[in-house]
Structures are given as structure tokens and as C-alpha cells.
Amino acid sequence: MDSKPIEEVECYKYLGLTLDNKLSWKQHIKTLHSKLSRTLGILYKTRHYLNHQSLITILHSLFISHLQFGIICWGRAVRERAGKNLLLYSKTVVKPLQVLYNRAIRCIYHCNNRQNVSELLKSNNLLQIDQMVMLEIGKFSYSYNNNILPEIFSNFFINASDIHNHNTRFSHNNFSIPHKFSNKGLLSLNYLGAKLWSEIPDNIKSSSTLNSFTHMFKKYILKNTTD
């Protein structure tokens, strides 16, 4: 740049995200794991002294908020040599974070280590990590469809109606799903965003605001997705 060589580095922290030269997000997930481990320690040290609501506040402010930051990027991390079930392999990459999250929930509710936390999460309106990714991708697609994203994303998706000459149920209010064949292509945002948007019920898509969409889609995720 400006006749000066750009130094190549393995990792670089930018706007709170740790980027690596292979975009694997491994270093970011490792850093996040260390940060969340410290928060888990705080929960275990304070759970006998604070009331339940205070522990929930700590969970949201020092744990879930860090999980949600940039999750639309690193949450789609794909493991090398992934198999056919790509989404499952994507979940494998972030599994250590889900394990920490489960431990935090068990800590707050004083559960034993073998108790399944899925019902606890659902009953308390909390998403699992892969569900958080789904929600953020849905919000991105909704924002695109309602022209509230920055201009740089103006051609990120192609409306299905612009490709199909005849009007079909799918072409109405959906994006064209691009053909992807590589592991990373199938976990790219323009593929997952278009695919997920086509599966969201029309009454949720037609929400008048992003907040109402988020609320309705989160309820839909909690009700209709399984482990």
C-alpha cells in the first residue's frame, strides 16, 4: 500500500474480532473461550452469595453478550475436512463454547453435571449458540429485505422474482439461493441467509419492525428447533 509492503500476520484483532489468515476463526474462538471461562469462575464464586436474578444479570452482561458479539461471522466457522453434514461440523467448531455455556446454566440453577440444559434454556427464553447464529442470520436477511442495511450490502442477495419469469410461491418475498459446492461456500452468509429466509414463515417475515421480527423469530426458533 503506497509502495510499502503489507506485513502478513497469522492473526489480527479488529473491532473486537480476532481474524486469522485462513479465516478459520480458531483464534477468536480460543480467545473467547478464555474470556468466558473467567466469567464462569465468577458465577461459581458468587452463586452462594447472590440471588438468582443477579446471577442472570451476570450471565447476560458478561457471558451471553460476548457470545453474541460478531457471532454471525465466527458462528459459521467450518472445520477442516468437514463431512456431509456441514452444519453439524460447524457446531463442532464452537462446541467448547456451548459446553461452557451449559456449565454456566447448570451453575446458576444448581444442577448436576449430567443434567441436560436444553429445557432450562428453552423455559428461560435462552438460545443455544447455533440458535443464536440462526437468529442473527435471520435478522440480517430481514434487514436486507427492508433496506435497512448499509449501502455496501445493496446487492448482497438476488430476489428470486428477478430470476424466475413466472410468479411462483417461492419467488414471492424470497431470495435466490446460490449454488455452492465447497464447505465454506455452503456456510457463507449469502447462501445461509437466502436458504434460511425461504424457510421463515411469511407472517414473521412481514413484521413491521426489526424488533418485532427478532421477538417473533426467536419464539419460532425456540419452538421449532431441536438439539
C-alpha positions as a Markdown table, in Angstrom:
| # | Residue | x | y | z |
|---|---|---|---|---|
| 1 | Met | 0.0 | 0.0 | 0.0 |
| 2 | Asp | 1.5 | 3.4 | -1.1 |
| 3 | Ser | 4.6 | 1.4 | -2.4 |
| 4 | Lys | 5.1 | -0.1 | 1.1 |
| 5 | Pro | 4.8 | -3.9 | 1.6 |
| 6 | Ile | 2.0 | -5.0 | 3.8 |
| 7 | Glu | 3.2 | -7.3 | 6.6 |
| 8 | Glu | 1.5 | -10.7 | 6.7 |
| 9 | Val | 0.4 | -11.8 | 10.1 |
| 10 | Glu | -1.3 | -15.0 | 11.3 |
| 11 | Cys | -3.8 | -13.2 | 13.5 |
| 12 | Tyr | -5.0 | -9.6 | 13.8 |
| 13 | Lys | -7.6 | -8.2 | 16.2 |
| 14 | Tyr | -10.0 | -5.7 | 14.5 |
| 15 | Leu | -13.1 | -4.2 | 16.1 |
| 16 | Gly | -13.2 | -6.9 | 18.8 |
| 17 | Leu | -12.8 | -9.8 | 16.4 |
| 18 | Thr | -9.6 | -11.8 | 16.0 |
| 19 | Leu | -9.1 | -12.6 | 12.4 |
| 20 | Asp | -6.7 | -15.2 | 11.2 |
| 21 | Asn | -5.0 | -15.6 | 7.8 |
| 22 | Lys | -7.2 | -18.6 | 6.9 |
| 23 | Leu | -10.5 | -17.1 | 8.3 |
| 24 | Ser | -11.0 | -20.2 | 10.4 |
| 25 | Trp | -11.9 | -18.2 | 13.5 |
| 26 | Lys | -10.0 | -20.7 | 15.6 |
| 27 | Gln | -8.0 | -18.0 | 17.4 |
| 28 | His | -11.1 | -15.9 | 18.0 |
| 29 | Ile | -13.0 | -18.9 | 19.5 |
| 30 | Lys | -9.9 | -19.7 | 21.6 |
| 31 | Thr | -9.7 | -16.1 | 23.0 |
| 32 | Leu | -13.5 | -16.1 | 23.6 |
| 33 | His | -13.3 | -19.4 | 25.4 |
| 34 | Ser | -10.7 | -18.0 | 27.8 |
| 35 | Lys | -12.8 | -14.9 | 28.5 |
| 36 | Leu | -16.0 | -16.9 | 29.1 |
| 37 | Ser | -14.0 | -19.3 | 31.4 |
| 38 | Arg | -13.2 | -16.4 | 33.7 |
| 39 | Thr | -16.9 | -15.4 | 33.7 |
| 40 | Leu | -17.8 | -18.9 | 34.6 |
| 41 | Gly | -15.4 | -18.7 | 37.6 |
| 42 | Ile | -17.2 | -15.6 | 38.7 |
| 43 | Leu | -20.5 | -17.3 | 38.6 |
| 44 | Tyr | -19.3 | -20.3 | 40.7 |
| 45 | Lys | -17.7 | -18.0 | 43.3 |
| 46 | Thr | -20.8 | -15.8 | 43.7 |
| 47 | Arg | -23.7 | -18.2 | 43.3 |
| 48 | His | -23.9 | -18.8 | 47.0 |
| 49 | Tyr | -24.0 | -15.1 | 47.8 |
| 50 | Leu | -26.1 | -13.5 | 45.1 |
| 51 | Asn | -29.8 | -14.0 | 44.3 |
| 52 | His | -30.9 | -15.7 | 41.2 |
| 53 | Gln | -31.8 | -12.5 | 39.3 |
| 54 | Ser | -28.3 | -11.1 | 40.0 |
| 55 | Leu | -26.7 | -14.3 | 38.6 |
| 56 | Ile | -28.9 | -14.0 | 35.5 |
| 57 | Thr | -27.7 | -10.4 | 35.1 |
| 58 | Ile | -24.1 | -11.5 | 35.2 |
| 59 | Leu | -24.9 | -14.3 | 32.7 |
| 60 | His | -26.3 | -11.8 | 30.2 |
| 61 | Ser | -23.8 | -9.0 | 30.7 |
| 62 | Leu | -20.6 | -11.0 | 30.9 |
| 63 | Phe | -21.4 | -14.2 | 29.1 |
| 64 | Ile | -24.2 | -14.0 | 26.5 |
| 65 | Ser | -23.2 | -10.5 | 25.3 |
| 66 | His | -19.7 | -11.8 | 24.5 |
| 67 | Leu | -21.1 | -14.8 | 22.7 |
| 68 | Gln | -23.5 | -12.7 | 20.6 |
| 69 | Phe | -20.8 | -10.2 | 19.5 |
| 70 | Gly | -19.8 | -11.0 | 15.9 |
| 71 | Ile | -21.5 | -14.4 | 16.1 |
| 72 | Ile | -22.9 | -14.0 | 12.6 |
| 73 | Cys | -19.2 | -14.2 | 11.4 |
| 74 | Trp | -17.4 | -16.7 | 13.7 |
| 75 | Gly | -20.5 | -18.8 | 14.4 |
| 76 | Arg | -20.3 | -20.1 | 10.8 |
| 77 | Ala | -16.8 | -21.4 | 11.3 |
| 78 | Val | -16.2 | -24.6 | 9.4 |
| 79 | Arg | -13.9 | -27.3 | 10.4 |
| 80 | Glu | -11.2 | -28.5 | 8.0 |
| 81 | Arg | -12.1 | -31.8 | 6.2 |
| 82 | Ala | -15.8 | -31.4 | 7.0 |
| 83 | Gly | -18.1 | -34.2 | 6.2 |
| 84 | Lys | -21.5 | -34.1 | 4.5 |
| 85 | Asn | -23.4 | -32.7 | 7.5 |
| 86 | Leu | -21.9 | -29.2 | 7.3 |
| 87 | Leu | -24.0 | -27.5 | 9.9 |
| 88 | Leu | -23.1 | -30.3 | 12.4 |
| 89 | Tyr | -19.4 | -29.7 | 11.7 |
| 90 | Ser | -19.9 | -26.0 | 12.1 |
| 91 | Lys | -21.4 | -26.7 | 15.5 |
| 92 | Thr | -18.4 | -28.9 | 16.3 |
| 93 | Val | -16.0 | -26.0 | 16.0 |
| 94 | Val | -17.9 | -24.0 | 18.6 |
| 95 | Lys | -18.7 | -26.9 | 20.8 |
| 96 | Pro | -16.2 | -25.9 | 23.6 |
| 97 | Leu | -18.2 | -22.6 | 23.9 |
| 98 | Gln | -21.5 | -24.5 | 24.1 |
| 99 | Val | -20.0 | -26.7 | 26.9 |
| 100 | Leu | -19.0 | -23.6 | 28.9 |
| 101 | Tyr | -22.5 | -22.1 | 28.3 |
| 102 | Asn | -24.1 | -25.3 | 29.6 |
| 103 | Arg | -21.9 | -25.2 | 32.6 |
| 104 | Ala | -22.9 | -21.6 | 33.3 |
| 105 | Ile | -26.6 | -22.6 | 33.2 |
| 106 | Arg | -26.1 | -25.5 | 35.5 |
| 107 | Cys | -24.2 | -23.3 | 37.9 |
| 108 | Ile | -27.0 | -20.7 | 38.1 |
| 109 | Tyr | -29.7 | -23.4 | 38.6 |
| 110 | His | -27.5 | -25.6 | 40.9 |
| 111 | Cys | -27.9 | -28.6 | 38.6 |
| 112 | Asn | -25.6 | -31.6 | 38.5 |
| 113 | Asn | -23.1 | -32.1 | 35.6 |
| 114 | Arg | -25.2 | -34.7 | 33.9 |
| 115 | Gln | -28.4 | -32.8 | 33.7 |
| 116 | Asn | -29.5 | -31.7 | 30.2 |
| 117 | Val | -29.8 | -28.0 | 30.0 |
| 118 | Ser | -31.9 | -27.8 | 26.8 |
| 119 | Glu | -35.2 | -27.5 | 28.6 |
| 120 | Leu | -33.7 | -25.0 | 31.1 |
| 121 | Leu | -32.6 | -22.8 | 28.2 |
| 122 | Lys | -35.9 | -23.0 | 26.4 |
| 123 | Ser | -38.0 | -22.4 | 29.6 |
| 124 | Asn | -36.0 | -19.2 | 30.3 |
| 125 | Asn | -36.2 | -18.0 | 26.7 |
| 126 | Leu | -32.5 | -18.5 | 26.1 |
| 127 | Leu | -31.0 | -19.7 | 22.8 |
| 128 | Gln | -28.2 | -22.2 | 22.3 |
| 129 | Ile | -25.2 | -21.0 | 20.3 |
| 130 | Asp | -26.3 | -22.4 | 17.0 |
| 131 | Gln | -29.7 | -20.9 | 17.5 |
| 132 | Met | -28.1 | -17.5 | 18.2 |
| 133 | Val | -26.4 | -17.8 | 14.8 |
| 134 | Met | -29.7 | -18.6 | 13.2 |
| 135 | Leu | -31.3 | -15.6 | 14.8 |
| 136 | Glu | -28.6 | -13.2 | 13.6 |
| 137 | Ile | -28.7 | -14.6 | 10.1 |
| 138 | Gly | -32.5 | -14.1 | 10.1 |
| 139 | Lys | -32.1 | -10.5 | 11.3 |
| 140 | Phe | -29.6 | -9.8 | 8.6 |
| 141 | Ser | -31.9 | -11.2 | 5.9 |
| 142 | Tyr | -34.8 | -9.2 | 7.3 |
| 143 | Ser | -32.7 | -6.0 | 7.3 |
| 144 | Tyr | -31.7 | -6.6 | 3.7 |
| 145 | Asn | -35.3 | -7.2 | 2.6 |
| 146 | Asn | -36.4 | -4.0 | 4.3 |
| 147 | Asn | -33.5 | -1.9 | 3.0 |
| 148 | Ile | -32.0 | -1.0 | 6.4 |
| 149 | Leu | -28.5 | -2.4 | 5.9 |
| 150 | Pro | -25.6 | -0.1 | 4.9 |
| 151 | Glu | -25.3 | 0.6 | 1.1 |
| 152 | Ile | -22.4 | -1.8 | 0.7 |
| 153 | Phe | -24.8 | -4.7 | 1.1 |
| 154 | Ser | -27.2 | -3.4 | -1.6 |
| 155 | Asn | -26.6 | -6.3 | -4.0 |
| 156 | Phe | -25.8 | -9.0 | -1.4 |
| 157 | Phe | -28.9 | -11.1 | -2.3 |
| 158 | Ile | -30.8 | -11.6 | -5.6 |
| 159 | Asn | -34.5 | -11.6 | -5.3 |
| 160 | Ala | -36.0 | -14.8 | -6.6 |
| 161 | Ser | -38.6 | -12.9 | -8.6 |
| 162 | Asp | -35.8 | -11.3 | -10.6 |
| 163 | Ile | -34.7 | -14.7 | -11.9 |
| 164 | His | -37.9 | -16.5 | -12.4 |
| 165 | Asn | -40.1 | -15.1 | -15.2 |
| 166 | His | -43.2 | -16.8 | -13.9 |
| 167 | Asn | -44.7 | -15.9 | -10.5 |
| 168 | Thr | -44.4 | -18.8 | -8.0 |
| 169 | Arg | -45.0 | -19.2 | -4.3 |
| 170 | Phe | -41.2 | -19.4 | -3.8 |
| 171 | Ser | -40.3 | -16.4 | -5.9 |
| 172 | His | -42.6 | -14.2 | -3.8 |
| 173 | Asn | -40.6 | -12.5 | -1.0 |
| 174 | Asn | -37.7 | -14.9 | -1.2 |
| 175 | Phe | -34.1 | -14.6 | -2.3 |
| 176 | Ser | -32.5 | -16.8 | -5.0 |
| 177 | Ile | -30.4 | -19.5 | -3.2 |
| 178 | Pro | -26.9 | -19.5 | -4.9 |
| 179 | His | -25.3 | -22.8 | -5.9 |
| 180 | Lys | -22.5 | -23.6 | -3.5 |
| 181 | Phe | -20.3 | -26.7 | -3.5 |
| 182 | Ser | -17.4 | -26.1 | -1.2 |
| 183 | Asn | -17.6 | -26.5 | 2.6 |
| 184 | Lys | -17.1 | -22.8 | 3.2 |
| 185 | Gly | -19.4 | -21.9 | 0.3 |
| 186 | Leu | -22.3 | -23.8 | 2.0 |
| 187 | Leu | -21.6 | -21.9 | 5.2 |
| 188 | Ser | -21.3 | -18.5 | 3.5 |
| 189 | Leu | -23.7 | -15.7 | 4.6 |
| 190 | Asn | -25.3 | -15.2 | 1.2 |
| 191 | Tyr | -26.1 | -18.9 | 1.0 |
| 192 | Leu | -27.3 | -19.5 | 4.5 |
| 193 | Gly | -29.2 | -16.1 | 4.6 |
| 194 | Ala | -31.1 | -16.9 | 1.4 |
| 195 | Lys | -31.8 | -20.5 | 2.5 |
| 196 | Leu | -33.0 | -19.6 | 6.0 |
| 197 | Trp | -35.1 | -16.7 | 4.7 |
| 198 | Ser | -37.0 | -19.1 | 2.4 |
| 199 | Glu | -37.9 | -21.3 | 5.5 |
| 200 | Ile | -39.2 | -18.5 | 7.7 |
| 201 | Pro | -43.0 | -18.2 | 7.8 |
| 202 | Asp | -44.5 | -15.3 | 5.9 |
| 203 | Asn | -46.2 | -13.8 | 9.0 |
| 204 | Ile | -42.8 | -13.4 | 10.7 |
| 205 | Lys | -41.1 | -12.1 | 7.5 |
| 206 | Ser | -43.8 | -9.4 | 7.3 |
| 207 | Ser | -43.1 | -8.0 | 10.7 |
| 208 | Ser | -43.3 | -4.2 | 10.7 |
| 209 | Thr | -40.0 | -3.6 | 12.7 |
| 210 | Leu | -36.7 | -5.4 | 13.3 |
| 211 | Asn | -37.6 | -5.6 | 17.0 |
| 212 | Ser | -40.9 | -7.4 | 16.3 |
| 213 | Phe | -39.2 | -9.7 | 13.8 |
| 214 | Thr | -36.5 | -10.6 | 16.3 |
| 215 | His | -39.1 | -11.3 | 19.0 |
| 216 | Met | -41.3 | -13.5 | 16.7 |
| 217 | Phe | -38.4 | -15.3 | 15.1 |
| 218 | Lys | -36.7 | -16.1 | 18.4 |
| 219 | Lys | -40.0 | -17.6 | 19.7 |
| 220 | Tyr | -40.2 | -19.6 | 16.4 |
| 221 | Ile | -36.6 | -20.9 | 16.8 |
| 222 | Leu | -37.2 | -22.0 | 20.4 |
| 223 | Lys | -40.4 | -23.8 | 19.5 |
| 224 | Asn | -39.3 | -25.4 | 16.2 |
| 225 | Thr | -35.6 | -26.3 | 16.5 |
| 226 | Thr | -34.1 | -29.3 | 18.4 |
| 227 | Asp | -30.7 | -30.2 | 19.6 |
